[in-house]
Amino acid sequence: MSPDLIWKETPVSKWIDFVQLAVSLSGERWHFRGVLEKWRLKTSIERAAEDWKIHPKKLPNLEKQLIFEFKRACHLSARMQLPNPDDTLGWLALMQHHGTPTRLLDLTYSPFVAAYFALDALLSSPEPRPNAAVYALKITPFERPEDALPTQELKVAYEQYQQTRGGGPFRKIFLDANPPVTHAFLVNPYLLTERLAVQQGLFVIPGNVALPFEDNLSIMPDASNTQNLQKFILQPSVLSDGLQGLRRMNIHSASLFPGLDGFARGLRHSCEFLISPQKFQGTGYY
């Protein structure tokens, strides 16, 4: 197993401090993920394997079975826009969207969208509330993914994938490579889902699904450099001001999850306002 990743950690007790930190990164290319502090970077298929005590070596076969079963059931939703049958990444993105375990790890280009997901998880945590966290991954370790590919055949497949987002090259690199490529890659399907578009989302994907995601990441050049890995620790004191500040930026459930479900979900964030509206006068909360 690869050594633990070392993150440059910055504690944040005030929302304005997080805003200033996020702005300080705006001149460089970073990718963000918002979770609770205790959560490590793990894909949903990795977590499912842990829950069911499935040996990691079985994950490649499990992944193929999950894709097969998901495709079988998609016709039951008449409203669903389905990917091309050959678009494996498109199917994985749709599966991720609907909660199927996949090897994809959600990221966003926006530190504030990531902060929303971190604070949403914090709001759902029982007292005493833990810290939340926004992970920040710099583009540097991901800049030359083709260098990690061991054969000319895989390098050609990656070039084809970059040009076409085709399912064949994608499967050759991520599902069928033998031995699998231990590395992490930034990817997005050719056709974005609505949530990917509004959440400014993208995915990072491990080349070797039989190993933990962080093992795939830590083996990359420059990934062990703390200048490329930052972690902003959001203390519970950030929660109320943070959700208010994000709403002023139009970052809330109704904007990130378009439709009635998103609006209804967002009412949970509004309980403090609804019970004490005078507290928020002049804030633009509503």
Rosetta blueprint (number, residue, H / E / L):
1 M L
2 S L
3 P L
4 D L
5 L L
6 I L
7 W L
8 K E
9 E E
10 T E
11 P E
12 V E
13 S L
14 K L
15 W H
16 I H
17 D H
18 F H
19 V H
20 Q H
21 L H
22 A H
23 V H
24 S H
25 L L
26 S L
27 G L
28 E L
29 R L
30 W E
31 H E
32 F E
33 R E
34 G E
35 V E
36 L E
37 E L
38 K L
39 W L
40 R L
41 L L
42 K L
43 T L
44 S H
45 I H
46 E H
47 R H
48 A H
49 A H
50 E H
51 D H
52 W L
53 K L
54 I L
55 H L
56 P H
57 K H
58 K H
59 L H
60 P H
61 N H
62 L H
63 E H
64 K H
65 Q H
66 L H
67 I H
68 F H
69 E H
70 F H
71 K H
72 R H
73 A H
74 C H
75 H H
76 L H
77 S L
78 A L
79 R L
80 M L
81 Q L
82 L L
83 P L
84 N L
85 P L
86 D L
87 D L
88 T H
89 L H
90 G H
91 W H
92 L H
93 A H
94 L H
95 M H
96 Q H
97 H H
98 H L
99 G L
100 T L
101 P L
102 T L
103 R L
104 L L
105 L E
106 D E
107 L E
108 T E
109 Y L
110 S L
111 P H
112 F H
113 V H
114 A H
115 A H
116 Y H
117 F H
118 A H
119 L H
120 D H
121 A H
122 L H
123 L H
124 S L
125 S L
126 P L
127 E L
128 P L
129 R L
130 P L
131 N L
132 A E
133 A E
134 V E
135 Y E
136 A E
137 L E
138 K E
139 I L
140 T H
141 P H
142 F H
143 E L
144 R L
145 P H
146 E H
147 D H
148 A H
149 L L
150 P L
151 T L
152 Q H
153 E H
154 L H
155 K H
156 V H
157 A H
158 Y H
159 E H
160 Q H
161 Y H
162 Q H
163 Q H
164 T H
165 R L
166 G L
167 G H
168 G H
169 P H
170 F H
171 R H
172 K H
173 I H
174 F H
175 L L
176 D L
177 A L
178 N L
179 P L
180 P L
181 V L
182 T L
183 H L
184 A E
185 F E
186 L E
187 V E
188 N L
189 P L
190 Y L
191 L L
192 L L
193 T L
194 E H
195 R H
196 L H
197 A H
198 V H
199 Q L
200 Q L
201 G E
202 L E
203 F E
204 V E
205 I E
206 P E
207 G L
208 N L
209 V L
210 A L
211 L L
212 P L
213 F H
214 E H
215 D H
216 N H
217 L H
218 S H
219 I L
220 M L
221 P L
222 D L
223 A L
224 S L
225 N L
226 T L
227 Q L
228 N L
229 L E
230 Q E
231 K E
232 F E
233 I E
234 L E
235 Q L
236 P H
237 S H
238 V H
239 L H
240 S H
241 D H
242 G H
243 L H
244 Q H
245 G H
246 L H
247 R H
248 R H
249 M L
250 N L
251 I L
252 H L
253 S H
254 A H
255 S H
256 L H
257 F L
258 P L
259 G L
260 L H
261 D H
262 G H
263 F H
264 A H
265 R H
266 G H
267 L H
268 R H
269 H H
270 S H
271 C H
272 E H
273 F H
274 L H
275 I H
276 S L
277 P H
278 Q H
279 K H
280 F H
281 Q L
282 G L
283 T L
284 G L
285 Y L
286 Y L
